Structures are given as C-alpha cells and as structure tokens.
Amino acid sequence: MLGFYLFAILFAAVIVAVGKFSGMPVRKDAGLEAGSALTLVFIALVMGGWIAATYGETIESRLLSPIILPSPMEVLRSFPVLHYNQALVRSVLISFGRVTSGFALAAIIAIPLGIQMAAYPKIAAFFRPLALIGGYVPIVVFIPLSLAWFGIGETQKVGFLFIGCFVVLLPAVIRAIDDVPDDYLNLAATKGATQWQLVSNVMLPVAAPAIWNALRSVYGVGWGWIILAEIVNGDKGMGYLINISERRGKTASTYAIIIVICLIAVACDQVWRRVGRRLFPYMNKD
C-alpha cells in the first residue's frame, strides 16, 4: 500500500513541476500537429512499457506473468478466437443496443424533469431525492434491486443501465439550466415573455449546448456500466464475454474485450462531438 502512495505523490510532484517550470502558456491551444504528436508520444510510451513488461519466451523471463498482463501479440491473437468462437461482433451489437436503450430512456425522462426542476423551485423540492441519489448512493446497489424489480432477463439489464444513466444525467441537466444567467431572463421578462416562454425560449436554448455535452458524457457512463449490467446472469454481450474469459483464465481475451469497449466508446464520443459542433458551432471549442 505504501508503494501506491509513493507512486501517487511522485506522479503529482512531476506533473506540478512540469507545469511550473516548463513555461507553457496557460489555456493556449497546442495546435493540431503538436497535440497529435504529444498523444502519439504517450501511446508509444505506454506500448513500449507494455512490451518491455511482457517480453520473454518463458513466463520466468518476463517481468509480469501473462496471467497479470499478456503481451500485445497475445492480445491480438485472441481477437480471431473471440470472433469465430464467441461471436464477438454479435456481442458488440447486443451491448450497443442495451446501452443505447437504457440511455434513451434516461434522456427521455431526465431532460424534461431536470429542466422543470431547475425552472420551478416547487417541482425541485418535490423531486429533490432523485437528484441526490446519484451523489450519495453507489450505483452497484441497484444491481440486486434491478434483479428484484425486473427479473433476470433483458429488461433487468436495460433497466439497470437506465438507472445508471438517469442518476448522472438528471443533476447535469439541472446544473445546465441553473447556469443560465439571470440577465437573459430579466431581459426577456421586460419584453413581455411569459413564464413558460422564459423556460422554452430562453433557458432551454441557452442551456442546450451544456445539455448536449451532458448527454455525450452520460452515454460514455452507460458503456462504463455495461460490464456490471451483463455480468449478472448474462448469456450474451461484452460483459458476458469478459465473465467467460475470466472463468477460463484467458486474460488476453479479457484485455481484448476491454480494448473493443474502449474503441467503441471513443468512436461514439467522436460522433457526439462532431454532431455537437454542427448543432452548436458557436459554443464548441474541443
């Protein structure tokens, strides 16, 4: 345990020292070429460390056992096995459908509810416990509850993902509406806007980019919870494949599935990002 603390302290000290003594300008865009180069350097360092830690013809000659960390080639060789023997593509599509369904249900309820809670204090007071759940109740407690509520089938998995996305999305929508400056509301009120027009024509349009970014983040949260959703009584999906790989001691397959999930999450995030740029070109800087 002491080693973890020493590593954390050393890492923090190095990062602070780089920021303090490098002379880099604050909040200045690194540029596409420089930013891409730095990202590639990080990936190269990670891959170099991975190869060095797993290099060796025998288990004894490696720094880390393949049970702990398989080599990159061992992970690559596990992909054909996953594809042909365990229906990797079908599992990806099943998990994608579950995440999207749970997320969509959460968005349908959380967005209008969050807007109304932020706009009308009486509605906020009534539904306040829902907004507090995400900050204080661990999401894992909903696994046994969702099993009791929805059974052990497909509904339980989508229901759990719905809960996981909802408890994160609702406070984010409330915060986005709360951040709308009062000056906008006061100006619209002086022009004769009704109370509902303040919500629909002022609050919602101004907060729309922040709500979109919240949706983008929460969709990623859904992919983070997919393993828990599918690991309980699963018979298909990415979580099921990880569970089977762990039971059989195939660590390389587990890493391969994790890589697939990360790639899917990154691809989906890029889609959200590009669509957001088209919808709100005046707000998007990333």
C-alpha positions in Angstrom: 0.0 0.0 0.0 2.9 2.3 0.8 4.2 1.9 -2.8 0.9 3.1 -4.2 1.1 6.3 -2.1 4.7 6.9 -3.1 3.9 6.5 -6.7 0.9 8.9 -6.4 3.0 11.5 -4.6 5.9 11.2 -7.1 3.5 11.4 -10.1 1.8 14.5 -8.7 5.1 16.1 -8.0 6.4 15.5 -11.5 3.2 16.9 -13.1 3.3 20.0 -11.0 7.0 20.5 -11.7 6.3 20.3 -15.5 3.5 22.8 -15.2 5.6 25.2 -13.1 9.0 25.1 -14.9 8.1 24.3 -18.5 7.0 27.8 -19.3 3.9 26.6 -21.2 1.2 29.3 -21.7 -2.0 28.8 -19.8 -5.0 27.7 -21.9 -3.3 28.3 -25.2 -4.3 25.8 -27.9 -1.5 23.3 -28.5 -2.3 23.1 -32.2 -3.4 20.0 -34.2 0.1 18.8 -35.1 1.7 19.4 -31.6 -1.3 17.9 -29.8 -1.4 14.8 -32.1 2.3 14.4 -31.6 2.1 14.5 -27.8 -0.8 12.0 -27.9 1.3 9.7 -30.1 4.3 10.0 -27.7 2.1 9.0 -24.8 0.7 6.0 -26.7 4.3 5.0 -27.7 5.5 5.2 -24.1 2.5 3.0 -22.9 3.1 0.5 -25.7 6.9 0.5 -25.0 6.3 -0.2 -21.3 3.8 -2.9 -22.1 6.2 -4.7 -24.5 9.1 -4.4 -22.0 7.0 -5.7 -19.1 5.8 -8.8 -21.1 8.9 -9.5 -23.2 10.3 -13.0 -22.9 9.9 -16.5 -24.3 9.1 -18.1 -21.0 7.0 -17.0 -18.0 10.1 -16.9 -15.8 11.9 -14.5 -18.1 9.0 -11.9 -18.1 8.7 -9.0 -15.7 5.0 -9.7 -15.4 3.2 -13.1 -15.8 0.7 -13.4 -18.7 -2.0 -14.1 -16.1 -1.4 -10.5 -14.9 -0.5 -8.8 -18.2 -0.4 -10.6 -21.5 1.8 -9.3 -24.3 0.3 -7.2 -27.1 0.7 -10.1 -29.6 -1.1 -12.5 -27.2 -4.0 -10.0 -27.0 -4.1 -9.6 -30.8 -4.1 -13.4 -31.3 -7.2 -13.6 -29.0 -9.3 -11.5 -31.4 -9.9 -14.2 -34.0 -10.8 -16.7 -31.3 -13.3 -14.2 -29.8 -14.8 -13.5 -33.3 -15.2 -17.1 -34.6 -15.8 -19.0 -31.3 -17.6 -16.5 -29.1 -19.5 -14.2 -31.6 -17.7 -11.0 -30.7 -19.5 -8.9 -33.3 -22.9 -10.1 -32.2 -22.0 -9.4 -28.6 -20.9 -5.9 -29.5 -24.2 -5.2 -31.2 -26.2 -6.6 -28.3 -24.3 -4.4 -25.8 -24.7 -1.4 -28.1 -28.4 -1.9 -28.2 -28.6 -2.3 -24.4 -26.6 0.8 -23.7 -28.5 2.9 -26.2 -31.9 1.7 -24.9 -31.1 2.4 -21.3 -29.5 5.8 -22.2 -32.5 6.8 -24.4 -35.0 6.0 -21.6 -32.9 8.0 -19.1 -32.7 11.0 -21.5 -36.5 11.0 -22.2 -37.2 11.3 -18.5 -34.2 13.2 -17.2 -34.2 16.1 -19.6 -37.7 17.4 -19.2 -37.7 16.6 -15.5 -34.3 18.4 -15.0 -35.5 21.4 -16.9 -38.7 21.7 -14.8 -36.8 21.2 -11.6 -34.3 23.9 -12.4 -37.0 26.3 -13.5 -39.6 25.8 -10.8 -38.4 25.5 -7.2 -41.6 23.7 -6.1 -41.1 20.9 -8.6 -37.4 20.8 -7.5 -38.5 20.4 -3.8 -40.9 17.6 -4.7 -38.3 15.6 -6.8 -35.2 16.6 -4.8 -34.5 13.0 -3.5 -34.0 11.9 -7.1 -31.3 14.5 -7.7 -29.5 13.4 -4.5 -29.4 9.7 -5.4 -26.6 10.0 -7.9 -24.3 11.7 -5.5 -24.7 9.5 -2.4 -26.0 6.1 -3.5 -23.4 3.8 -5.2 -24.8 2.5 -8.5 -23.8 -1.1 -7.7 -26.6 -1.3 -5.0 -29.1 -1.2 -7.9 -27.9 -4.5 -9.3 -29.8 -6.6 -6.7 -32.7 -4.1 -6.7 -33.0 -4.3 -10.5 -33.0 -8.1 -10.3 -35.8 -7.9 -7.8 -37.8 -5.3 -9.9 -37.2 -6.5 -13.4 -36.3 -10.2 -13.1 -33.2 -11.8 -14.7 -33.9 -11.2 -18.4 -33.2 -8.4 -20.9 -35.4 -5.9 -19.0 -33.2 -6.1 -16.0 -30.1 -5.1 -18.0 -31.7 -2.2 -19.8 -33.4 -1.2 -16.5 -30.1 -1.1 -14.7 -28.4 1.0 -17.4 -31.4 3.3 -17.4 -30.9 3.9 -13.6 -27.2 4.3 -14.0 -27.6 6.9 -16.7 -30.6 8.7 -15.1 -28.9 9.4 -11.8 -26.0 11.0 -13.5 -27.9 12.9 -16.2 -30.6 14.5 -14.0 -28.2 16.6 -11.9 -26.3 17.6 -15.1 -29.4 18.9 -16.8 -30.4 20.8 -13.6 -26.9 22.3 -13.4 -27.0 23.3 -17.1 -30.3 25.2 -16.6 -29.2 26.7 -13.4 -26.1 28.2 -15.1 -28.3 30.3 -17.5 -27.6 33.9 -16.5 -30.4 35.8 -14.8 -29.7 38.7 -17.1 -31.2 36.8 -20.0 -34.4 36.1 -18.1 -34.7 39.6 -16.9 -34.3 41.0 -20.4 -36.9 38.6 -21.8 -39.3 39.4 -18.9 -39.1 43.1 -19.7 -40.0 42.3 -23.3 -43.2 40.6 -22.1 -42.2 37.0 -22.1 -44.5 34.6 -20.2 -43.2 32.3 -17.5 -43.3 29.4 -19.9 -41.5 31.4 -22.6 -38.7 32.1 -20.2 -38.2 28.3 -19.9 -38.8 27.3 -23.6 -37.4 30.3 -25.4 -34.6 31.4 -23.1 -33.5 28.8 -20.6 -33.6 25.8 -22.9 -31.8 27.4 -26.0 -29.1 28.9 -23.8 -28.5 25.6 -21.9 -28.8 23.4 -24.9 -25.0 23.1 -25.6 -24.4 22.2 -22.0 -27.2 19.6 -22.0 -25.7 18.1 -25.2 -22.3 17.8 -23.6 -24.0 16.1 -20.6 -25.7 13.6 -22.9 -22.3 12.9 -24.5 -20.7 12.3 -21.1 -23.6 10.1 -19.8 -23.6 7.9 -22.9 -20.0 7.1 -22.0 -21.1 6.3 -18.5 -23.5 3.8 -19.9 -20.6 2.0 -21.6 -18.8 2.1 -18.3 -21.7 0.2 -16.6 -22.3 -2.3 -19.4 -20.0 -4.9 -17.7 -22.0 -4.8 -14.5 -25.2 -5.0 -16.4 -24.3 -8.1 -18.3 -22.1 -9.9 -15.8 -25.1 -11.0 -13.7 -26.9 -13.9 -15.3 -25.6 -12.9 -18.7 -25.7 -15.2 -21.7 -24.5 -12.7 -24.3 -22.9 -9.3 -24.6 -19.5 -7.8 -23.8 -19.8 -8.3 -20.1 -20.7 -12.0 -20.6 -17.6 -12.5 -22.7 -15.4 -10.9 -20.0 -17.0 -13.2 -17.4 -16.4 -16.3 -19.5 -12.8 -15.3 -20.3 -12.1 -14.7 -16.6 -13.6 -18.1 -15.6 -11.4 -19.9 -18.2 -8.3 -17.9 -17.3 -8.0 -16.3 -20.7 -6.6 -12.9 -19.6 -5.6 -12.0 -23.1 -9.3 -12.3 -24.2 -10.3 -10.1 -21.3 -7.9 -7.4 -22.4 -9.1 -7.7 -26.0 -12.7 -7.2 -25.0 -11.7 -4.1 -22.9 -9.9 -2.7 -25.9 -13.0 -3.2 -28.0 -15.2 -1.4 -25.5 -12.8 1.5 -25.3 -12.7 1.8 -29.1 -16.5 1.8 -29.3 -16.7 4.4 -26.6 -14.1 6.6 -28.4 -15.9 6.2 -31.7 -19.3 7.1 -30.2 -17.8 10.1 -28.4 -16.4 11.4 -31.7 -19.8 11.1 -33.2 -21.4 13.1 -30.3 -18.6 15.6 -30.7 -19.0 16.1 -34.4 -22.8 16.4 -34.2 -22.5 18.8 -31.4 -20.1 21.0 -33.4 -22.7 21.2 -36.2 -25.6 21.9 -33.8 -23.8 24.5 -31.7 -20.8 25.8 -33.7 -20.7 28.9 -31.6 -20.1 27.0 -28.4 -17.8 24.1 -29.3 -14.1 24.6 -28.8 -12.9 21.0 -28.3 
